[in-house]
Amino acid sequence: MTRRLSITINPDGALDRARIFKYVRAADEAGVWAVFVPETWGRDAFSMLVQLAERTRQIRLATGIVNVFSRSPGALAQQFATLDELSGGRVIAGLGTSGPQVIEHFHGVSFGRSATRLREVTELLRMLLRQEPLRYEGELFRLERGFTLRFTPLREDVPIYLATFRPAGVRLTAELADGWMPLMIPIERLGEEVGRVRELVQSGGRDSSALDVRSSGQVIVTADVERARHEHKRTLAFYLARMGHFYHTHLAEMGRAEEVARIRATWATGGSVAGAAAVSDDLSEALAAVGSVERCIDRLDEQTAKGVDLHQVSAVGYEGPELGRVFERLVG
């Protein structure tokens, strides 16, 4: 069975571009379906994706995510259409709202009415890619002059994936998006949550298979399990304790309220090291499978059985032909 896989490249911090390019080329050659590049408050996503477009042949190039507050709908359309043209039609537009910590305290923009903004930006992006004149009367955007892009986009149907997990955003995803990028769904809840979203898709008049579901959890192939597990716990604790209200509320609603409260309280009194240490192996394992290729294939098959279409994977500590073989085995 061939699996559809994605990798993620983090453009922040110390950046070894040569190593990143080798990693993505190995994934490309092995048949990995997509590479996602996130954008937080460091380097932008599009610059890296342009470089990857020039160095790969078939892998899809996705933002994972860029937020819908710091750029206008027109700017997003310019960047996605240009990248799609440069890559020969391989772009996925991964969008989300981010959260008030980043939007208000880094970009200096009000985070108000985030679901409405996500809807209107999605609708306006589709209009621009389809070369429809911009005449739009929304609640946030009112555009009357009929602008279109000054070049014809390579594709008018660039897939739009939305990263959502609160109820209004999930409903919007089921209504409008081509793909859903959920997060922090423990493996024991994954099938239920995917099924719920597919029911929303169907109730809105679309086929339930119209929405491509990316896994919320990570699958990490590595021989250094202890280090990878520690890194996952550290990141998870940071999001639960320091990244606003939405993440910890969501994971608590996924049945992990007691653990979430303990992690947040421990971070508050003991700082980041204590917070990471408070993340149990059980919680970490529910959100990320770490270990051998065989262990990771088991998780991929479990996610597929629960309704996932596109899996997030990474291979840590491998280079050259060995890295390619790891990706090939995961693809199947």
SVG drawing of the C-alpha trace seen along z (x, -y; Angstrom):
<svg xmlns="http://www.w3.org/2000/svg" viewBox="-27 -51 52 54">
<polyline fill="none" stroke="black" stroke-width="0.4" points="0.0,0.0 1.4,-3.4 0.9,-6.0 0.6,-9.8 3.2,-11.5 4.2,-15.0 7.3,-16.5 7.7,-19.8 10.7,-22.1 11.2,-24.7 12.8,-27.8 13.6,-29.4 16.7,-29.4 20.1,-28.3 19.5,-27.3 21.6,-24.8 20.1,-25.3 22.3,-22.7 21.1,-20.1 17.5,-21.1 17.7,-20.9 19.2,-17.4 16.5,-16.3 13.7,-17.6 15.3,-16.2 15.5,-12.7 11.8,-13.0 10.9,-14.1 12.8,-11.3 11.2,-8.7 7.7,-9.8 6.8,-11.9 3.7,-13.8 4.2,-17.3 6.5,-19.5 5.0,-22.1 6.8,-25.2 5.4,-27.0 5.7,-30.7 5.6,-32.0 7.6,-35.1 10.9,-34.1 11.7,-33.7 8.9,-33.9 7.6,-30.7 7.5,-31.7 11.2,-32.4 12.1,-28.9 9.3,-27.4 10.7,-29.2 14.1,-27.7 12.6,-24.2 10.6,-24.7 13.8,-25.2 15.4,-22.0 12.6,-19.4 10.5,-17.8 7.2,-16.5 6.7,-17.1 3.8,-19.6 4.9,-22.8 2.7,-24.0 2.5,-26.7 1.8,-25.1 0.6,-27.7 0.7,-31.4 -1.8,-33.4 -4.6,-35.4 -4.0,-38.6 -0.5,-39.8 -1.1,-39.8 -4.0,-41.1 -6.0,-38.7 -4.4,-40.3 -0.9,-39.8 -1.6,-36.2 -3.0,-35.7 0.1,-37.3 2.4,-35.0 0.5,-31.8 -0.1,-32.4 3.6,-33.3 4.9,-30.3 2.4,-28.0 3.7,-29.4 7.4,-28.9 6.8,-25.4 4.8,-24.2 1.5,-23.9 2.6,-22.2 1.3,-24.7 -1.0,-24.0 -2.2,-27.2 -2.2,-26.3 -4.0,-29.0 -4.9,-29.6 -5.6,-32.3 -2.6,-31.7 -3.5,-33.2 -3.7,-36.5 -0.2,-36.2 1.4,-36.3 -1.2,-38.4 -1.5,-41.1 1.9,-41.1 4.1,-40.4 2.2,-41.8 0.3,-44.4 -3.1,-43.6 -6.3,-42.9 -7.2,-39.3 -11.0,-40.0 -13.4,-38.0 -10.9,-35.4 -13.3,-32.9 -14.9,-35.7 -11.5,-36.8 -10.6,-33.2 -13.8,-32.8 -13.4,-36.1 -9.7,-35.6 -10.4,-32.1 -13.2,-33.4 -11.2,-36.3 -8.2,-34.1 -10.3,-31.8 -11.8,-34.8 -8.3,-36.1 -7.0,-32.8 -10.0,-32.3 -9.5,-35.8 -12.9,-36.9 -13.1,-40.7 -12.8,-41.8 -16.3,-42.9 -17.0,-41.6 -19.1,-42.9 -18.2,-41.0 -18.3,-41.9 -14.6,-42.8 -13.6,-43.4 -15.5,-45.6 -13.9,-45.7 -15.6,-47.6 -13.1,-48.4 -13.0,-44.9 -9.2,-44.3 -7.8,-41.1 -4.2,-39.8 -2.1,-41.3 -1.1,-37.8 -3.1,-34.6 -2.5,-32.2 -1.2,-28.8 -4.1,-27.1 -7.4,-28.5 -7.9,-25.7 -4.9,-25.8 -5.9,-23.6 -6.7,-25.5 -6.0,-23.7 -7.2,-25.2 -5.7,-24.7 -8.7,-24.8 -9.7,-23.2 -12.3,-25.4 -16.0,-24.7 -16.5,-27.8 -13.3,-27.1 -14.0,-23.4 -17.4,-24.2 -15.8,-26.6 -13.3,-24.0 -16.0,-21.5 -17.8,-24.0 -15.0,-25.6 -11.7,-23.9 -9.9,-21.3 -8.0,-20.1 -8.1,-20.1 -5.0,-20.4 -6.1,-19.6 -3.8,-19.5 -3.5,-18.0 -6.0,-15.2 -4.9,-12.2 -4.8,-9.0 -7.7,-7.6 -9.9,-10.4 -8.7,-10.7 -11.3,-8.5 -14.2,-10.2 -13.0,-13.7 -12.3,-12.8 -15.7,-11.2 -17.4,-14.2 -15.8,-16.5 -16.6,-14.3 -20.2,-14.3 -20.1,-18.1 -18.7,-18.0 -21.5,-15.7 -24.3,-17.7 -23.1,-20.8 -23.8,-19.1 -20.3,-17.8 -19.0,-14.3 -17.4,-13.3 -14.2,-12.5 -13.9,-16.0 -11.9,-17.0 -8.3,-15.9 -7.4,-15.2 -3.8,-15.6 -2.8,-13.8 -2.8,-15.9 0.0,-13.9 3.6,-13.4 5.4,-10.2 9.2,-10.5 11.6,-7.8 14.8,-8.0 17.3,-5.8 17.5,-8.5 14.0,-8.0 14.8,-9.8 16.0,-13.0 13.1,-13.1 10.6,-12.4 12.1,-15.2 11.9,-17.7 8.2,-16.8 7.4,-17.2 9.2,-20.6 7.3,-21.9 3.9,-20.6 4.4,-22.1 5.3,-25.5 2.1,-25.5 -0.1,-24.5 1.5,-27.0 2.6,-29.9 0.6,-30.2 -2.7,-31.6 -6.1,-30.1 -7.0,-28.0 -4.5,-25.2 -4.8,-24.1 -8.6,-24.5 -8.8,-22.2 -6.6,-19.5 -8.5,-19.6 -11.7,-19.0 -10.1,-16.1 -10.2,-14.3 -6.9,-15.3 -7.9,-18.1 -6.2,-16.8 -2.9,-16.4 -3.1,-19.8 -3.8,-21.5 -0.9,-19.8 1.5,-20.8 0.3,-24.5 0.6,-24.6 4.1,-23.1 5.3,-25.5 3.9,-28.4 5.8,-27.5 8.9,-25.8 9.4,-27.2 10.0,-25.5 12.2,-22.6 9.7,-21.6 6.8,-22.1 8.3,-19.7 9.1,-17.2 5.4,-17.2 4.3,-15.9 3.7,-12.2 5.0,-9.5 1.3,-8.5 0.3,-12.0 3.3,-12.4 2.8,-9.0 -0.9,-9.8 0.2,-12.8 3.4,-11.6 4.8,-8.1 8.6,-8.0 10.9,-5.1 11.9,-2.6 10.5,-2.5 8.4,0.5 7.0,-1.3 6.2,-4.3 4.6,-2.3 2.2,-0.8 1.1,-4.3 0.7,-5.4 -1.6,-2.4 -3.5,-3.1 -4.0,-6.7 -5.2,-5.6 -7.7,-3.3 -9.0,-6.3 -9.6,-8.3 -6.4,-10.2 -5.4,-10.8 -2.1,-12.6 0.4,-11.8 3.1,-14.0 6.5,-12.2 10.1,-13.1 13.3,-11.1 15.9,-12.3 19.5,-11.3 19.6,-9.9 21.5,-11.2 22.3,-10.1 21.0,-6.8 19.9,-5.7 17.6,-8.7 16.1,-7.9 15.5,-4.3 13.7,-5.4 11.3,-7.6 10.8,-4.8 9.8,-2.3 7.4,-4.8 5.8,-5.6 5.4,-1.8"/>
</svg>
